[in-house]
Amino acid sequence: KHGFNFIWIDTCCIDKSSSTELSKAISSMYQWYKDAQVCYAFLAGVGSEAEEDPSEETSTFQGSRWFTRGWTLQELIAPRQIEFYGYDWSHLGDKSPGSGFMDLVANVTHVQVTSRMRWAAGRQTTRVEDIAYCLLGLFDVNMTPQYGEGKKAFIRLQKEILSQDDDQALFAWHVNKNDVGSPETLFGLLADCPDRFLEIGSTELVTPKSIGGQPVTVTPRAINIELFLIPCHDKGRADFLAILDCEITKTESRQAPAVYLKRHWGTGDQYSKVLPSEHVYVRRQNSLEGGASWQRIFVKAEPRSKAAILRIVPSKDNSGLRSHDEGTACEWEVIEAKPAICWGEQAGTFEVETCKVRFGEPIGFFKINIILKEGLVFVEVAVSLKFNSERSCRSRCQVISVSQHFLDLQDGKHHGFIQLSANMRDYHSSEFNNALSHDRVGDKIPVFIQLTEHHHGQSETVSLHVLCR
């Protein structure tokens, strides 16, 4: 009827039993649609305009599955000309610029939004991996399909996009508050599905001239990126607010989206995304203060599958200690530890997930009963982490008081390390070859507390020692 000798139909012309042919078709499909003289979209179940008004929300047109399938997105975007037909092959409309029909299509698909990721939000595919594979042509990316990889396909797609385009708008995604889970949950810098981009809204992401200037690089496990970091002092589990190198234009206001990051234990330049349900936008001129700076860091591409554990273990094995203080063993025991939920009294071990640790704030509080020849002494000790350099951190101990009153947490919260106790002395630490830190109880009481550190795979152990002079 239209004078064409050849037609290509995805459901009929791909031999899915051949992985080679399937891979070629998936990689080339967008280009084939783009090069085609015309594309025909058959909307099964959609009646003609004579039967119903397609502008009605309850119409079969607006309820058509064609608008929610992942694979049909490129059929809508790529062709120069597309003709829409109903179930009885009645002509519904075409892709003519400015046509009322395409305005209606745009209203159903939200395709007028400039973010290509948002185009795919809300669409569905039979296989989880196909939501990534159907976007390959849209981003001009070549990627070999690997069925069975699940949501990792979408992560892999984003990595391929970053290798060609380091637009940081790719990180401006959010998670519904109900899907976040625990506030301590760690997320990767990359989204796990296109739906995460849905809440960006119908705003335009504009990449300005970068201040940092260094491109994003992708490693197998992390994104190496230069970000403008603002220290967080009052935002739950976040250590920094990272301002993305892009801008969102809203009416006459231009603001930069920002994400919260948390530093990983033991590595000063490795981070994960936290609090992804928070929508944060910052005016750049208001962000150049408060200790903010450009830093080159690694952010995990994917969420950690298993949280690392930090253990604080009371230890009476002092054989590995090397200190300028001539300390000797004494009788002592931990009689109480806070938060109590982290303390295993039978095992005598204090455990906390590293994602719950705030650098510079106490990890745990320990009340220690020490038996000396002079008598019985109760010592209150706090253990925290501090950064030793940009790439490493060390444990430290602080004697809070020598008394019979144990400092309780108020409502499970603690504030700054220096604000814990009115009688807290200035902390003076010493670092040794075997990573020791110590704090003397006082000149009148010949006792000092010492820490050693040990690394075991996914866990870190800090041993707490009590010695007499």
N, C-alpha and C positions, 0 to 999 in steps of 0.2 A: 504493500500500500504506500509506503514512504520511500520506496526505491532502494532499500538496503539488501545486499546479498548475504551478509553475515550478521549473526547475533551471538552475544555471549551472555550466559545466565549462570550466576555463581552456583546455584543449587544443582545445575545439570552439567557444567563444563569443567568441574574440578574432580580429578580422580583422588579421592581422599585416602585410598589404600596405598598411594604412593607418597611417602613423606617428602620426596624431592619435589614432586609436582605441587603438593600442598604448600610447601614452604615458598616456592616460586610464586604461586598464585597470591598468597597472603602478602608477600613483599611487593608484588606488582599491581595488585588490584586497584589501588588509588590512582596510579598512573594510567591504567586502562580506562577507568571512568573519566579521567581528565582528558584523555585523547579521543574519547568517543564523540561522534557527531551528535548523538542524542542518547539519553538514558530514559528508559520507561520504568516508572514505579507503579507496580500493581498493588493497590491497597485492598486486600481481601476483606470482605465484610463491610466495606464502605459503600453507601448508596450514592446515587446521583443527587444533584442539587434539586431535582424535581421531587425527590422523596423526602429531603430534609434540608435544614439550614446548617451548613458546615460551621458557621460561626457560633452555634450553640454549644456550650460546654458538654452537654449530654449527647451530642451528635456522634454517630459512628466514626466520622472523620477524626474528631479530636480524641476519640478513644481508640484509634487504630494502633495496633502493636508496631506498625512500621516506625512510628515516632519514638519508640522506646527501645528498639533493638540496637545493639552496638554496631553491627555491621552496616546498617543502613545509613549511619551518619556520613560515611564517605560518599555514599550514593547521593546524598543531599548536597554536600559541599563541593565535590570534585567536578562534576560535569558542567560544561558550559550551558547545556540545555537539558532540562529534565521535564518530562511530561507525566502527569499523574492521572491514573485511571482507577475507576471504581470496580466493584466485583463483577459488574455486567459490561465492563469495558467502556463505560460512558466516560467521556473526558471531563476531568475535574478542574484542571488548570495546568499552568506551566511555570517555569522559573524565569519569567520575563522580569527584568529590573523594574521595581516600582509597582508591580502588579498587586492588586488587592489580595490575590490568592497567596502570593509569597509573604505578604504581611501577616496573613492568617497562619501560614506555616511557621513564620518566625515567632508568632505568639505561642504556638504549641511547643516548639523546640527550643526557644530562647536562643536561637542561633545568632542573634544580632550582637550578643556579648562577644567582646574581642578576645577573651581568654579561651583558647582552644580546649583546654582541659575542662572547662565548665560546659562546653558543648556535649561532652560525653557523660557528664553527671546525670544520674537518674536513668541511664540506658542500661539494658540488660543483655547478657549473652548466655548461651547454653553452657559453655565452658568458661570457667573463671579466667583462664588465660586470654580468651578472645577479646576481653575488654581492653587489653593492652595491644594485642595484635591488630585489631581493627583501627587503631590510631596511628599505625606506622606511617602510612602515606600522608596523613594529616600533618605530621611533624617532619616528613622527609627523612625518615630514619630507616636504616637497614638492620634488621635483627632476626636471627634465626629462631623460628618457633620451637618451643620445648614444652610440649604438652605434659602435664604432670607437675610443673613448677608452681602452680597455683598463683597466689597473689604476688609471688616474686617476679612474675612477668611484668607487672606494672612498675615495680621497683626498677627492674632492668631497663624498661622503656625510658624512665626518667633519667637514668644514668647515661643512656645513649643520647638523650636530648641535651644533657649538660655537657657532653663531650663536644657538641657542636654549637651550643648556645648557652652562655652562662648567665642568662636572665634570672635573677634571684626571685622574680615573681613566682617561680615554680615552688618556692617554699612557703608561700602565703596561703596555706590551707588551714582548715580548722576541723575539729572533731566535735560532734554534738556532745553536750555536757553529759548526757546519759550514757554515752559510750566510752567516757574517759576511764571509769573505774576509780581506783585509788588515786589520790592526789600525787602519790609518789611514783606513779606509772611513768616509765621512760618511753619516749617515742623516738623514731628516727626522723631525720630531716626531710625524708621523702614520704609522700602520702602512699597509703596502701590501696587506694582505689579513687577513681575520678569523682565520686560523690563527695569527697573531702573538699572539693573546690566549689561546691554548690553555694556555700555561705559567703563567698567572696562578694557576691552581689553584682548588680549590673553596673559596675564601675570600670573605668579604664586603667589598666596597669601601664604606666609609662616608665621606661628605664632611663634615668638621667645619666649624665656623665659621671662615671665612677670616681670617687675620691681616692679609693684604694688603688685601683689600677691593675691588680693582679687577677688573672683568670681563675675560675673554679676548676679544680682537678678532682678526678674521681678515682678512688682506690677500691679494691674489692669490698672493704668493710666500712669505709667512711668517705665523707666529702671534705676535701681540703679547701678551705674557703677563707677569704679575708672579710671579716665582719666588723662593724662598729658596735662595740660592746659597752653597755652601761651597767655598772654594778647594781645589783638588787639588794636592798637592805631590809625590805619589809614585804616580800612577796612569796611567802610560803617556802616551797622547795626549790625555787629558781635562784641561781647564782648571778645570772646576767640577763639583760634584755638586749637582744641582738636586732639592730635596725637593718632591714634589708635594703639593698642598693637598687631600689625601684620606688615608684610613687603611685599612689592612687589619687585620681582626680575626682573630686566631688564638688559639683557646682563651681565655685571660685576658689575652693580650698584644695591644696595639694599636700598630702601627707604620706609618710613612708610607713608601710606595714612593718611590724616587729614581732619577733617570737621570743619565748623564754627558753633559756638554756641552763642545763645543770652540768657542772664539772664532774668528771669521774674520779673516783678515789685512785690515788697513786699516779695519775697522769694529768699534769697541769694544762695540757692543750687538747684534751679529748672531752667531748661533750655529747649530751643527748637533749632532744627537745622535750620540754615539759609544759604542762598547762595548755594544751593545744586548743582548748575550748575558749580561751581568752582572745577577744578581738582587740588588738592593740594597734593604734596608729599614732605616729609621732611627727610633729613638725621638726624638720631638720635643724632649724635655727635655734630650737629650744633644747636640743640634745647634746650640745657641745659643752657640757659641764658635768660636774659630779664624778670625776675620775674616769670619764668615758675615753675610749681610745680605739684605734684600729688594731686588730690582732688577727694573725694568721693561725687558724685553729683547725682541728679535725672534729667533725660532727658525725655521729653514727648515721649511716644511710638507712638502716632498718632498726626497729626496736630490739633491745636485747632480749633474747629468749630466756635467759636465766640471770637473775640478779646476783651480783657478786656480794659476798658476805664479809663483813668486818667483825672479827672476834676479839674481845678483850679477855684475856685469860690470866687470872692470878697464878703466878709461877714462883715456886720456891727453889727452882733450879737456877742457881746463880753462876754456874760453871763458865758460861759464855760471856759474862760481864767483864768489861775492861774499862775501868774508870780511874780518874786521877784520885778519887776518894777511896780510901781503904775501908771498904764496907765489909761487914760480916753478917752472916745469917742470924735471924732472930725469929721468935715465935709470933705468928700473926695469922689472921684470917679475915676474909671479907664477910661481914655479918649482914650487910644490906647493900643493894644496888638499885639505882633508878635510871631510866624507867623500869619498873618491876617486870613489865611484859617482856623485856629483852634479857632478863636474868634467869638462867637455869640453875637453880640452887643446888640440885643434885649433881649436875655435871660440873658446876662451878665455872660456867662459861657465860659471858655476856655477848649476845649476837644481835647484829642489826644489819639490815640491807644497806648497801652503800648509797642507794638512791635516796635514803632518808637522812643522810649525813649532810650537815651544813658546815662548810669550812669556816673556822673561826668561832664556832659555837660548840658547846660541850656535846659529846656523844653520850657519855654516861657519867654518873656520880657513884662513888664507892665509899662506904663507911667501913673503915678497917680497924679491927681490934688488935693492938700490938702489946705484947707482954714484955716488959722491960724489968730489969732488976729494981728500977726505981718505982715500978708499979704498972698499972694498966692505963693505956692511952688509946683514945678514940681519935682517929684522923679521918677527915673528910677530904676526898680527892676527886677532882674532875679531870677527865681525859678528853682531849679535842684534837683536831687536825689543823695544821697550818701549812701554808705553801712554803717549801724550801727554795723553790725556783719556779720558773714558768712551766717546767715539765715534771716536777715532782713535789710531793707533799710529805710531811712527817708528822708523827704523833707527838703530843706533848702532854705533860701532866702538870697539874696545879693543885697545891694544897690550899684548900679553902679555909679550913679552920681546924684547930685542935680542941675539941669539946665533946660533949655528949649529946649534942643536938644535931640531927641530920637535916640537911637542907632539902626540903621537899620541892618538887615541881608544882607550880600553880597551874591547875587545869591541864597538866601534861605539857605545858609550854615553858620554854626558857628563853631568856632574852640575851643580850650580848654577853660575851664571856667575861668582860671586865665588870659587868653590872650584877654579877651573881651574888656577891656577898660584900657587905660593907667592910669587913675585916680582911678582905683578900689582899695579899701582898703583891707587889710588882713581880711579874714573872721574869726569871732569868734562866734561859735554857742553855744547855751545852750539847753540841752534836759530836758524836764519836764515830770511829770507823765502823762500828757495828750498829749504827743508827740508834744510839741511846739518847734519851732525854731524861732529866731528873729534876727533882725539886726537894730541897731540904725542908723538913718540918719546922725547924727553928733551932736557934743556938742552944737553948736550954734543954731541948730534947734531941738526943743524938740519933735521929732517924732520917733517912731520905728515901724518896720514892723514885724508882727508875723504870723506864720502858725500853723494850726491845721489839723489833719488827721482823716479821717473817712472811714470806709470800708462798701461797700454796694454790696454784691453779686459779680457780674462780674465787678464792678467798684470801683475805689478809688477816694475819693474827698479830695482835699487839699483846705482848706479855708484860704483866705488871709485877714488879719486884719491890720488896721492902727490905732494906738493909739498915744495920746499925753501924755507927761510926766507932 
